[in-house]
Amino acid sequence: MSRAPDHIVHAVRGLDQAADFYRRIGFTVGARNRHPWGTHNCIVQLPGFFIEILTLAEPDKLGDDGFSRLFGRFNGDFLKEREGFSVLLLESRDAARDEKAFREHGIAASEVMRFEREGKRPDGSAVKLAFSLAFARDPLAPAAGFAVCQHHFPENFWNPAFQKHANGAAGLAGVVFVAENPTDHHIFMSAFTGERELQSTSSGISVATQRGDIQIMDPVAFRAHFGIDAPDVANSMRLCALRFTAPDLDRVEASLQSGGAAYLSHMGRLIVAPADAMGATLVFEQSAR
């Protein structure tokens, strides 16, 4: 069984401003959290998937540990060049087993690393959260981060109250990478997702998971699908777009309008471009009612 997306990091320079943007367009956004290596985040939950809006707020806390190097410093370096989606993390049921598989395929970038922090329920009460991560590396994609994430207390993290959004967003349809030659990343993506059979199309390659598709498109296909130009991918594959499902696109459109967000309609989708979403492409698609 392939590993499904668990969460995506949206690296931003201004966390409060980014959180406010997500709220204005109809998402429920959690409070600010702090990591010991200096990154701060706010969370947007969907069923089984979340967006980690993140910034490097305290770079003086960066150390030589794995989280500092592979997460804190990676995102700090990313933000020197751009804002946008920086890291894709897949769901892990056993991070140690996944790390072993990564080593066998030659894509491992770390040993298993665990961290804990305090979380808050909607009523404000404290709960314990703990995660184990194992990082992977695609040498042809230095601008994109990859890892798996195992939740040790998922009952304390996932909460239906945080998954209700004014814009009606109901789930994840998929994530989209852009690369000059998508097939160059076929071997890595197969090993990273645990899926032997990837679908090849004229647009690129894709992996169907239980929680949305992981697609790698070329720039021409990205433009055709979403009506906007792809970023420069001459030096690295880039993690570019997040696709949401929503049962009522009129409700999504009303939220975008009330939040003052620029958007376009293309091929039955509502799309917020990177210039308006801090380097990210947000795509809303019709789901079954």
C-alpha positions as CSV (number, residue, x, y, z in Angstrom):
1,M,0.0,0.0,0.0
2,S,1.3,3.4,-0.9
3,R,2.0,6.1,1.7
4,A,-0.6,8.8,1.6
5,P,0.1,12.5,2.2
6,D,0.1,13.4,5.9
7,H,0.9,17.1,5.7
8,I,2.6,19.8,3.7
9,V,4.8,22.7,4.9
10,H,3.9,26.2,3.6
11,A,7.0,28.2,4.3
12,V,6.3,31.9,4.8
13,R,8.2,35.0,6.0
14,G,5.3,36.4,8.1
15,L,3.4,33.7,10.0
16,D,0.7,36.0,11.5
17,Q,0.0,37.5,8.1
18,A,-0.1,34.0,6.4
19,A,-2.4,32.6,9.1
20,D,-4.7,35.7,8.7
21,F,-4.8,35.0,4.9
22,Y,-5.9,31.4,5.4
23,R,-8.6,32.6,7.9
24,R,-9.8,35.3,5.5
25,I,-10.4,32.8,2.7
26,G,-12.4,30.6,5.0
27,F,-10.1,28.1,6.7
28,T,-10.0,27.4,10.4
29,V,-6.4,28.1,11.6
30,G,-4.9,26.9,14.9
31,A,-2.9,28.9,17.3
32,R,0.9,29.5,17.0
33,N,3.1,26.6,18.1
34,R,6.8,26.8,18.8
35,H,9.6,24.2,18.1
36,P,12.8,24.1,20.1
37,W,14.9,24.5,17.0
38,G,13.3,27.9,16.2
39,T,10.5,27.3,13.7
40,H,6.9,28.4,14.6
41,N,3.8,27.1,12.9
42,C,0.0,27.3,12.7
43,I,-2.0,24.3,11.5
44,V,-4.9,24.0,9.1
45,Q,-6.5,20.5,9.4
46,L,-8.5,18.5,6.9
47,P,-9.5,14.9,7.5
48,G,-6.2,12.9,7.7
49,F,-4.2,15.8,6.3
50,F,-2.9,19.2,7.4
51,I,-1.2,22.3,6.2
52,E,1.7,23.4,8.4
53,I,2.1,27.1,7.9
54,L,5.6,27.7,9.1
55,T,8.4,30.3,9.5
56,L,11.8,30.3,11.0
57,A,11.1,32.8,13.8
58,E,14.1,32.2,16.1
59,P,17.1,31.2,13.9
60,D,19.4,31.6,16.9
61,K,17.9,28.4,18.3
62,L,19.2,26.3,15.3
63,G,21.6,23.7,16.4
64,D,23.4,20.7,15.0
65,D,20.6,18.2,15.6
66,G,18.7,16.6,12.8
67,F,15.6,18.7,13.1
68,S,17.6,21.9,13.0
69,R,19.5,20.8,9.9
70,L,16.8,19.0,7.9
71,F,13.8,21.0,8.9
72,G,14.7,24.4,10.5
73,R,17.7,25.3,8.4
74,F,16.2,23.8,5.3
75,N,13.1,26.0,5.5
76,G,15.2,29.0,6.5
77,D,17.3,28.6,3.4
78,F,14.2,28.0,1.3
79,L,12.8,31.3,2.6
80,K,15.9,33.2,1.5
81,E,14.8,32.5,-2.0
82,R,11.1,32.3,-2.0
83,E,7.9,31.5,-0.1
84,G,5.7,28.5,-0.9
85,F,5.3,24.8,-0.3
86,S,8.7,23.4,0.8
87,V,8.2,19.9,2.3
88,L,5.8,17.0,1.6
89,L,5.4,14.6,4.5
90,L,3.7,11.2,4.0
91,E,1.8,9.3,6.6
92,S,3.9,6.6,8.4
93,R,2.6,3.8,10.5
94,D,6.1,2.7,11.4
95,A,8.8,5.4,10.8
96,A,11.6,3.0,11.6
97,R,10.4,0.5,9.0
98,D,10.0,3.3,6.4
99,E,13.5,4.7,7.2
100,K,14.9,1.2,6.6
101,A,13.1,1.0,3.3
102,F,14.5,4.4,2.3
103,R,18.0,3.2,3.1
104,E,17.5,0.1,1.0
105,H,16.5,2.3,-1.9
106,G,19.3,4.7,-1.4
107,I,17.1,7.8,-0.7
108,A,17.4,8.0,3.1
109,A,18.5,11.5,4.5
110,S,18.2,10.8,8.2
111,E,17.7,8.3,10.9
112,V,14.3,8.3,12.7
113,M,13.9,11.4,14.8
114,R,11.2,11.9,17.4
115,F,9.9,15.1,19.0
116,E,7.1,16.0,21.4
117,R,5.2,19.1,22.1
118,E,2.1,20.3,23.9
119,G,-1.1,20.8,21.9
120,K,-4.4,22.4,22.7
121,R,-8.0,21.1,22.4
122,P,-10.7,23.4,21.1
123,D,-11.6,24.1,24.8
124,G,-8.0,25.2,25.5
125,S,-7.0,22.1,27.6
126,A,-3.5,20.7,27.0
127,V,-2.7,17.4,25.4
128,K,0.5,15.6,24.6
129,L,1.6,15.3,21.0
130,A,4.5,13.3,19.7
131,F,5.8,12.5,16.2
132,S,8.6,10.5,14.6
133,L,10.0,11.6,11.2
134,A,12.4,10.0,8.7
135,F,13.7,12.2,5.9
136,A,14.3,11.2,2.3
137,R,16.3,13.0,-0.4
138,D,15.8,13.3,-4.2
139,P,19.2,14.6,-5.5
140,L,17.4,16.1,-8.5
141,A,15.1,18.1,-6.3
142,P,17.2,20.1,-3.8
143,A,14.5,22.8,-3.4
144,A,11.9,20.2,-2.2
145,G,11.9,18.4,1.2
146,F,10.6,14.9,1.7
147,A,9.8,12.9,4.9
148,V,7.4,10.5,6.5
149,C,5.6,11.4,9.8
150,Q,4.3,8.9,12.4
151,H,1.8,10.3,14.9
152,H,2.2,8.6,18.3
153,F,-1.0,10.2,19.8
154,P,-3.2,10.7,16.8
155,E,-6.3,10.9,19.0
156,N,-4.8,14.1,20.6
157,F,-4.0,15.7,17.3
158,W,-6.8,15.1,14.8
159,N,-10.0,16.9,15.8
160,P,-13.2,17.2,13.7
161,A,-13.8,20.7,15.3
162,F,-10.6,21.9,13.6
163,Q,-11.6,20.4,10.2
164,K,-14.7,22.5,9.7
165,H,-14.1,25.4,7.4
166,A,-16.2,28.3,6.4
167,N,-15.2,27.9,2.8
168,G,-16.5,24.3,2.8
169,A,-13.1,22.7,2.0
170,A,-13.7,19.0,2.8
171,G,-10.6,17.1,1.9
172,L,-7.4,16.7,-0.1
173,A,-7.6,15.9,-3.8
174,G,-3.8,15.9,-4.3
175,V,-0.5,17.7,-4.3
176,V,1.4,18.8,-7.5
177,F,5.1,19.0,-8.2
178,V,6.5,20.6,-11.3
179,A,9.7,19.3,-13.0
180,E,11.2,19.8,-16.5
181,N,11.3,16.0,-17.0
182,P,8.8,14.3,-14.6
183,T,10.1,10.8,-15.5
184,D,13.5,11.7,-14.0
185,H,11.9,11.5,-10.6
186,H,10.0,8.2,-11.2
187,I,12.4,6.0,-9.3
188,F,12.6,8.3,-6.3
189,M,8.9,8.9,-6.1
190,S,8.2,5.1,-6.3
191,A,10.6,4.5,-3.4
192,F,9.3,7.5,-1.4
193,T,5.6,6.5,-1.7
194,G,6.1,2.8,-1.6
195,E,4.1,2.4,-4.8
196,R,5.7,0.3,-7.5
197,E,3.3,1.2,-10.3
198,L,3.2,4.9,-11.1
199,Q,0.8,6.2,-13.8
200,S,2.4,7.9,-16.7
201,T,0.5,10.3,-18.9
202,S,1.2,13.1,-21.4
203,S,1.1,15.4,-18.4
204,G,3.7,13.6,-16.3
205,I,3.5,10.9,-13.7
206,S,1.2,10.4,-10.7
207,V,0.6,8.2,-7.7
208,A,-2.9,7.5,-6.5
209,T,-3.1,7.2,-2.7
210,Q,-5.9,6.7,-0.3
211,R,-5.7,10.4,0.4
212,G,-5.3,12.1,-2.9
213,D,-2.9,12.0,-5.8
214,I,0.8,12.9,-5.9
215,Q,1.4,14.3,-9.3
216,I,4.6,15.5,-11.1
217,M,3.8,17.7,-14.1
218,D,5.9,19.4,-16.6
219,P,5.5,23.2,-16.9
220,V,3.3,23.0,-20.0
221,A,0.9,20.6,-18.3
222,F,0.8,22.7,-15.2
223,R,-0.2,25.8,-17.2
224,A,-2.9,23.8,-19.0
225,H,-4.4,22.4,-15.8
226,F,-4.3,25.5,-13.7
227,G,-4.2,28.5,-16.0
228,I,-1.0,30.0,-14.5
229,D,2.7,29.7,-15.3
230,A,4.8,27.2,-13.5
231,P,7.8,28.5,-11.5
232,D,11.3,28.1,-12.8
233,V,12.3,24.5,-12.4
234,A,15.5,24.5,-14.3
235,N,17.6,23.7,-11.2
236,S,15.1,21.6,-9.2
237,M,11.7,20.0,-9.1
238,R,9.4,22.2,-7.1
239,L,6.4,21.5,-4.9
240,C,3.8,23.9,-6.3
241,A,0.1,23.2,-5.7
242,L,-2.3,21.8,-3.2
243,R,-5.7,20.6,-4.5
244,F,-8.7,20.7,-2.2
245,T,-12.1,19.1,-2.6
246,A,-15.2,21.1,-1.8
247,P,-18.9,20.1,-2.3
248,D,-19.9,23.7,-3.1
249,L,-17.6,25.9,-5.2
250,D,-20.1,28.8,-4.9
251,R,-19.4,28.7,-1.1
252,V,-15.6,28.7,-1.8
253,E,-16.0,31.6,-4.2
254,A,-17.9,33.6,-1.6
255,S,-15.2,33.0,0.9
256,L,-12.5,34.1,-1.5
257,Q,-14.4,37.2,-2.4
258,S,-15.2,38.1,1.2
259,G,-11.5,37.6,2.1
260,G,-10.4,39.9,-0.7
261,A,-8.4,37.2,-2.4
262,A,-7.7,37.3,-6.1
263,Y,-8.5,34.1,-7.9
264,L,-9.3,32.7,-11.3
265,S,-11.7,30.1,-12.6
266,H,-10.1,27.5,-14.9
267,M,-11.4,24.1,-16.1
268,G,-14.1,24.1,-13.4
269,R,-11.7,24.9,-10.6
270,L,-11.1,27.9,-8.5
271,I,-7.4,28.8,-8.2
272,V,-5.5,31.2,-6.0
273,A,-2.1,31.9,-7.7
274,P,1.3,32.1,-6.0
275,A,1.4,35.9,-6.1
276,D,-1.6,36.0,-3.9
277,A,-1.0,33.0,-1.7
278,M,2.6,33.5,-0.5
279,G,4.2,31.4,-3.2
280,A,1.7,28.6,-3.2
281,T,-1.0,27.6,-5.7
282,L,-4.3,26.7,-4.0
283,V,-6.8,24.8,-6.1
284,F,-10.4,24.1,-5.2
285,E,-12.3,21.4,-7.0
286,Q,-15.9,20.1,-6.9
287,S,-16.4,17.0,-4.9
288,A,-19.4,14.8,-4.7
289,R,-22.2,16.4,-2.7
